[in-house]
Amino acid sequence: MQQAEAQKTDILIIGCGIAGASAALEAAKSGLKVVVITKNDELKESNTFYAQGGIVSLGPDDRPELLKEDIIQTGDGINNPEAVEILSTEGNKMVDSILIDELDIPFMKNSPDSLDYAQEGGHSRRRILHIRDTTGRTIEEKFVAVLKGYSNVTLLPAHTAVDLLTVPHHSKNPTSFYREPRCIGCYVLDNKTKKVKTIFATYTVLATGGCGAVYLYTSNPKGAIGDGYAMAYHAGARIVNMEYIQFHPTSLFHRDADGFLISETVRGEGARLITKDGRTFMDKYSEQKDLAPRDEVTRAIYEEMTNTDSNYVYLDLASYAKIDIKKRFPHIYQTCLRYGIDITKESIPVVPAAHYCCGGVLVDGWGRSSLSGLYSVGEVSCTGLHGANRLASTSLLEGLVWGTRTAQHIAAHFNPVAKFAVRDIHQWYYPEKEEETDPALINQDWISIRSTMWNYAGIIRTTKRLERARADLNYLHHRIVKFYKEARMDANVVDLKHGIQVALLITYAALGNPIGRGSHYLKT
């Protein structure tokens, strides 16, 4: 097959959620040439777009020290102190300067001069800024609209990152093996033409989001299969803390709902978790009751489901809320109503779902990975901020802070001198006889991956379950890699290859950590 033309840019950003968009905006303002790719047809399609609750700031009776304490307590004490300090001291300033002053995000107010701060689990203060229950969508749409106005930013939707370009791995020059490994861009599949482009970049920023979709039940969009983790691992970057997979306690239980999230803010506004017979139960599991950290609430729901032989529990907002439910949660209200549930009159059936990865590509306070030339921001990265379990609504803020800091660091240290010759880099290899892809086989492989992860490496883990997961996934990995090498290039095939690798990363990390804490709950 004919090779697609190569491109060159100062910064290649893979992903366009709040982390990638923040990096792109800051880099664009510094005058650097930026290319942003996303595998989705719509630029706005990302985990950020579906974030309902809000973004952490500092409330009127709040201070950074209190936020630090809440982050560390929720993270079970293994948080990176430097990351916690950065977020707690710089986050509020960036929310004010970037989101409010620059992007004019319309956060809800109590009065013309007073912002409305919501309460969420694990927080000791009301400090969550929100746009009712569509916070992420509003922020994402605003970022994309602003980025489209910059002439030095190229936005490429429907482009799937296949493999990070690295020297010496992709070099034809044998003397390159004497140099320090460096990321120099990415092989990128144009989903429409099915051709693989070579995009060379002085600096590459991973902003691909999380990996919830490798589980059977997830609050994440279907594309969140952890491609960034897989590519970084293949390129040789350090990956840490992948065992810490946070499950959100409350996703809508309905056969057609496809993992619709019921925001934690619903419990912040008074909703209570109850069993099918109407009994509240969180007081048995935590002094914070329904506002306990997510890992505690998730395990409590799991235990109640097991003890009562139920597939779900209920979240009762109608009986306990002292607010205008339709006005405060319009998106949740309308969505539940489409499935025949009026949340102003009846309880919501909910079940835990894979939600957030606290681990990822290890980075420092400026987003730098262990691989020269490669930065990582947002959920695909591991700053160490979250420790063993993420505090609610810190994810959007982490994306904003590290996305901005990463672009600032690149601009301040930009070195345009290429340390490789383009002619020395291998072009993409297409098999001589490309096999047609069979959707039935791809779908079945995904069912196997997701079922294995949910049953053996999910909310409650044991060594025997994890060993079974490792054996089954290794066998599947061998088959998928062979299929990938022979198949016609297709985004679904690329996702499958990345997904099985991520499932193995999680499983091996869980097996390698005998200490159960936070969102890695190991039952002996």
ZAMARGU-4260 file (C-alpha; in steps of 0.2 Angstrom, whole numbers, plus 5000, padded with zeros to 4 digits):
<rodrens>
0) 5000/5000/5000 | 5006/5018/4996 | 5014/5027/5011 | 5005/5042/5017 | 5015/5058/5017
5) 5025/5062/5033 | 5021/5078/5043 | 5032/5088/5055 | 5027/5099/5070 | 5034/5106/5086
10) 5022/5097/5097 | 5011/5082/5094 | 4996/5080/5107 | 4987/5064/5106 | 4970/5067/5114
15) 4959/5082/5116 | 4951/5081/5133 | 4954/5095/5146 | 4972/5089/5148 | 4977/5089/5130
20) 4966/5104/5126 | 4975/5114/5140 | 4992/5109/5133 | 4987/5114/5116 | 4980/5131/5121
25) 4995/5135/5131 | 5007/5129/5117 | 4997/5139/5104 | 4999/5155/5114 | 5017/5153/5115
30) 5018/5152/5096 | 5023/5134/5094 | 5016/5124/5080 | 5004/5111/5087 | 4995/5096/5080
35) 4981/5088/5090 | 4974/5071/5085 | 4960/5061/5092 | 4954/5044/5086 | 4936/5050/5088
40) 4926/5058/5074 | 4921/5072/5086 | 4935/5082/5094 | 4925/5084/5110 | 4922/5065/5112
45) 4932/5061/5128 | 4931/5057/5146 | 4930/5076/5150 | 4915/5078/5140 | 4905/5065/5151
50) 4912/5073/5168 | 4896/5078/5177 | 4901/5083/5194 | 4913/5098/5193 | 4930/5103/5196
55) 4939/5106/5212 | 4943/5124/5218 | 4944/5132/5235 | 4928/5137/5244 | 4925/5153/5254
60) 4929/5143/5271 | 4943/5133/5263 | 4962/5133/5261 | 4975/5123/5252 | 4981/5114/5268
65) 4963/5106/5270 | 4962/5101/5252 | 4979/5092/5254 | 4973/5083/5269 | 4958/5077/5259
70) 4968/5071/5244 | 4980/5061/5255 | 4967/5053/5266 | 4957/5048/5251 | 4973/5041/5243
75) 4977/5031/5258 | 4993/5040/5261 | 5004/5035/5247 | 5001/5051/5236 | 5016/5060/5229
80) 5018/5075/5241 | 5025/5086/5227 | 5010/5083/5216 | 4998/5086/5230 | 5007/5103/5233
85) 5006/5108/5215 | 4988/5105/5213 | 4983/5112/5230 | 4992/5128/5228 | 4991/5131/5209
90) 4975/5123/5204 | 4963/5137/5211 | 4973/5150/5202 | 4972/5141/5185 | 4953/5139/5187
95) 4952/5157/5190 | 4964/5163/5176 | 4960/5150/5162 | 4943/5144/5165 | 4934/5159/5172
100) 4944/5174/5165 | 4950/5167/5149 | 4937/5155/5143 | 4922/5162/5152 | 4916/5146/5159
105) 4899/5149/5166 | 4900/5141/5183 | 4884/5141/5193 | 4882/5155/5206 | 4872/5158/5222
110) 4871/5177/5218 | 4879/5188/5205 | 4895/5189/5215 | 4895/5172/5223 | 4900/5155/5215
115) 4890/5140/5220 | 4901/5126/5228 | 4895/5108/5228 | 4899/5094/5241 | 4906/5077/5236
120) 4912/5062/5245 | 4929/5063/5253 | 4929/5082/5254 | 4929/5091/5271 | 4922/5107/5262
125) 4910/5112/5249 | 4923/5116/5235 | 4917/5109/5218 | 4913/5122/5205 | 4900/5115/5192
130) 4888/5119/5178 | 4874/5109/5186 | 4878/5091/5179 | 4886/5095/5163 | 4902/5103/5169
135) 4914/5093/5158 | 4904/5095/5142 | 4904/5114/5144 | 4922/5115/5147 | 4927/5103/5133
140) 4916/5113/5120 | 4923/5129/5125 | 4941/5123/5124 | 4938/5115/5106 | 4930/5131/5100
145) 4944/5142/5106 | 4958/5130/5099 | 4949/5131/5082 | 4953/5150/5081 | 4972/5147/5082
150) 4981/5146/5065 | 4996/5137/5072 | 4985/5123/5079 | 4980/5108/5067 | 4966/5098/5074
155) 4964/5080/5067 | 4949/5070/5072 | 4947/5052/5066 | 4966/5049/5068 | 4971/5034/5078
160) 4988/5034/5087 | 4996/5017/5082 | 5013/5017/5090 | 5025/5030/5097 | 5040/5034/5086
165) 5056/5031/5095 | 5075/5032/5092 | 5083/5020/5091 | 5069/5007/5090 | 5062/5014/5073
170) 5079/5019/5066 | 5088/5011/5052 | 5104/5019/5057 | 5113/5006/5069 | 5124/5020/5077
175) 5108/5027/5084 | 5108/5013/5097 | 5122/5022/5106 | 5111/5037/5110 | 5098/5040/5123
180) 5081/5034/5118 | 5070/5048/5113 | 5052/5049/5107 | 5051/5058/5090 | 5032/5057/5086
185) 5020/5044/5081 | 5013/5032/5068 | 4995/5038/5065 | 4981/5029/5056 | 4969/5040/5046
190) 4953/5031/5050 | 4945/5037/5034 | 4959/5032/5021 | 4966/5017/5032 | 4983/5024/5028
195) 4996/5026/5042 | 5004/5043/5043 | 5021/5047/5051 | 5020/5063/5061 | 5037/5069/5067
200) 5037/5080/5083 | 5050/5088/5093 | 5040/5084/5108 | 5025/5072/5110 | 5011/5074/5123
205) 5001/5059/5128 | 4983/5064/5133 | 4973/5049/5128 | 4963/5047/5144 | 4960/5031/5154
210) 4956/5013/5152 | 4939/5010/5160 | 4932/5002/5144 | 4943/4986/5147 | 4930/4982/5160
215) 4913/4974/5157 | 4904/4988/5166 | 4911/5006/5165 | 4906/5024/5166 | 4919/5028/5152
220) 4915/5030/5134 | 4919/5015/5123 | 4935/5022/5116 | 4943/5023/5133 | 4953/5007/5131
225) 4970/5014/5138 | 4979/5016/5121 | 4991/5028/5129 | 4997/5016/5142 | 5000/5003/5129
230) 5010/5014/5117 | 5021/5021/5132 | 5024/5004/5138 | 5029/4998/5121 | 5041/5013/5119
235) 5049/5009/5136 | 5042/5023/5147 | 5040/5019/5165 | 5022/5014/5170 | 5017/5013/5188
240) 5002/5010/5200 | 4991/5002/5187 | 4983/4991/5200 | 4974/5006/5207 | 4958/5006/5196
245) 4944/5016/5204 | 4926/5010/5202 | 4913/5023/5203 | 4899/5018/5215 | 4884/5024/5205
250) 4881/5021/5187 | 4863/5018/5181 | 4858/5000/5181 | 4848/4998/5165 | 4851/4987/5150
255) 4851/5001/5138 | 4859/5014/5148 | 4877/5010/5143 | 4886/5015/5159 | 4878/5032/5162
260) 4885/5040/5177 | 4875/5046/5192 | 4887/5060/5198 | 4894/5059/5216 | 4886/5077/5218
265) 4869/5068/5219 | 4875/5061/5236 | 4883/5078/5240 | 4865/5085/5239 | 4858/5073/5251
270) 4854/5057/5241 | 4856/5040/5251 | 4860/5023/5246 | 4847/5010/5250 | 4844/4992/5247
275) 4829/4985/5237 | 4819/4984/5253 | 4822/5003/5257 | 4836/5001/5270 | 4850/5013/5271
280) 4867/5004/5274 | 4882/5016/5272 | 4882/5020/5291 | 4888/5002/5293 | 4903/5004/5283
285) 4909/5022/5286 | 4908/5036/5298 | 4906/5048/5283 | 4891/5037/5277 | 4886/5041/5259
290) 4900/5054/5257 | 4914/5041/5261 | 4928/5040/5247 | 4923/5030/5232 | 4933/5014/5235
295) 4923/5012/5252 | 4906/5016/5245 | 4910/5004/5230 | 4914/4990/5241 | 4899/4993/5253
300) 4888/4992/5238 | 4897/4976/5232 | 4894/4968/5249 | 4876/4973/5250 | 4873/4966/5232
305) 4882/4950/5237 | 4873/4948/5254 | 4855/4951/5246 | 4859/4942/5230 | 4855/4958/5220
310) 4861/4965/5204 | 4860/4983/5210 | 4855/4994/5224 | 4845/5010/5224 | 4851/5029/5226
315) 4836/5038/5234 | 4837/5057/5230 | 4818/5060/5230 | 4816/5056/5248 | 4831/5066/5255
320) 4835/5080/5244 | 4831/5098/5249 | 4834/5105/5232 | 4825/5108/5215 | 4830/5091/5207
325) 4826/5096/5189 | 4835/5112/5190 | 4851/5105/5199 | 4852/5089/5189 | 4844/5092/5172
330) 4855/5081/5162 | 4853/5066/5175 | 4834/5069/5176 | 4831/5069/5157 | 4842/5054/5154
335) 4834/5044/5168 | 4817/5049/5162 | 4821/5042/5145 | 4823/5025/5153 | 4807/5027/5163
340) 4814/5033/5179 | 4807/5049/5187 | 4821/5054/5199 | 4810/5067/5208 | 4798/5053/5213
345) 4807/5036/5213 | 4824/5029/5217 | 4838/5026/5204 | 4844/5008/5202 | 4863/5009/5202
350) 4879/4998/5201 | 4897/5001/5202 | 4907/5003/5186 | 4926/5005/5182 | 4929/5023/5182
355) 4947/5030/5184 | 4965/5023/5183 | 4975/5031/5197 | 4991/5024/5189 | 4999/5027/5172
360) 5014/5034/5163 | 5025/5041/5177 | 5029/5059/5176 | 5036/5074/5186 | 5028/5090/5191
365) 5030/5096/5173 | 5023/5081/5164 | 5040/5074/5159 | 5040/5055/5157 | 5056/5044/5159
370) 5057/5044/5140 | 5065/5059/5133 | 5054/5069/5121 | 5038/5061/5129 | 5026/5070/5140
375) 5010/5063/5148 | 4995/5073/5155 | 4978/5069/5162 | 4972/5051/5167 | 4985/5042/5156
380) 4999/5050/5167 | 5003/5046/5185 | 5009/5061/5194 | 5006/5052/5210 | 4993/5065/5215
385) 4979/5051/5218 | 4989/5038/5227 | 4979/5023/5229 | 4962/5031/5226 | 4957/5047/5218
390) 4947/5061/5227 | 4931/5066/5218 | 4933/5080/5205 | 4952/5082/5206 | 4954/5074/5188
395) 4948/5089/5178 | 4959/5100/5189 | 4974/5088/5187 | 4971/5089/5168 | 4971/5108/5168
400) 4986/5110/5179 | 4997/5097/5171 | 4992/5101/5153 | 4996/5119/5156 | 5012/5116/5165
405) 5018/5104/5152 | 5016/5116/5138 | 5024/5130/5148 | 5039/5118/5151 | 5041/5114/5133
410) 5040/5132/5127 | 5053/5137/5140 | 5065/5123/5135 | 5061/5121/5117 | 5075/5114/5106
415) 5071/5113/5088 | 5087/5104/5083 | 5083/5086/5077 | 5093/5072/5084 | 5088/5060/5070
420) 5087/5061/5051 | 5070/5057/5044 | 5077/5046/5030 | 5084/5035/5044 | 5066/5031/5051
425) 5057/5016/5045 | 5041/5018/5035 | 5026/5009/5041 | 5025/4991/5036 | 5010/4984/5028
430) 5008/4965/5026 | 5009/4959/5008 | 4993/4950/5010 | 4981/4960/5022 | 4968/4949/5030
435) 4950/4956/5031 | 4945/4960/5049 | 4930/4950/5055 | 4919/4961/5067 | 4913/4945/5076
440) 4930/4940/5081 | 4935/4957/5087 | 4919/4958/5097 | 4921/4941/5105 | 4939/4945/5110
445) 4933/4961/5118 | 4920/4951/5128 | 4933/4939/5134 | 4945/4954/5139 | 4931/4963/5148
450) 4923/4948/5157 | 4940/4942/5163 | 4944/4959/5170 | 4927/4962/5178 | 4927/4944/5186
455) 4945/4942/5191 | 4953/4959/5192 | 4939/4970/5197 | 4932/4977/5213 | 4937/4962/5225
460) 4953/4953/5220 | 4961/4937/5226 | 4977/4929/5220 | 4969/4915/5212 | 4957/4926/5202
465) 4972/4937/5196 | 4982/4921/5192 | 4967/4915/5181 | 4966/4932/5173 | 4985/4932/5169
470) 4984/4915/5161 | 4968/4919/5150 | 4974/4936/5145 | 4992/4930/5140 | 4984/4916/5129
475) 4972/4930/5121 | 4987/4942/5119 | 4997/4929/5109 | 4982/4927/5097 | 4978/4945/5095
480) 4996/4951/5092 | 4997/4938/5078 | 4981/4944/5071 | 4986/4962/5072 | 5002/4958/5062
485) 4992/4950/5047 | 4976/4961/5047 | 4971/4976/5037 | 4975/4992/5046 | 4959/4997/5055
490) 4955/5007/5071 | 4946/4993/5079 | 4961/4981/5077 | 4973/4994/5084 | 4961/4997/5099
495) 4960/4978/5102 | 4979/4976/5102 | 4981/4991/5114 | 4967/4985/5125 | 4974/4967/5128
500) 4991/4975/5133 | 4982/4987/5146 | 4973/4972/5153 | 4989/4963/5156 | 4997/4979/5163
505) 4983/4980/5176 | 4983/4961/5180 | 5002/4960/5182 | 5003/4976/5193 | 4989/4969/5204
510) 4998/4952/5206 | 5014/4961/5210 | 5007/4971/5224 | 5002/4960/5239 | 4997/4975/5250
515) 4978/4979/5247 | 4974/4997/5249 | 4963/5010/5241 | 4956/5005/5225 | 4967/4989/5225
520) 4957/4978/5236 | 4965/4961/5239 | 4955/4948/5248 | 4965/4934/5256
</rodrens>
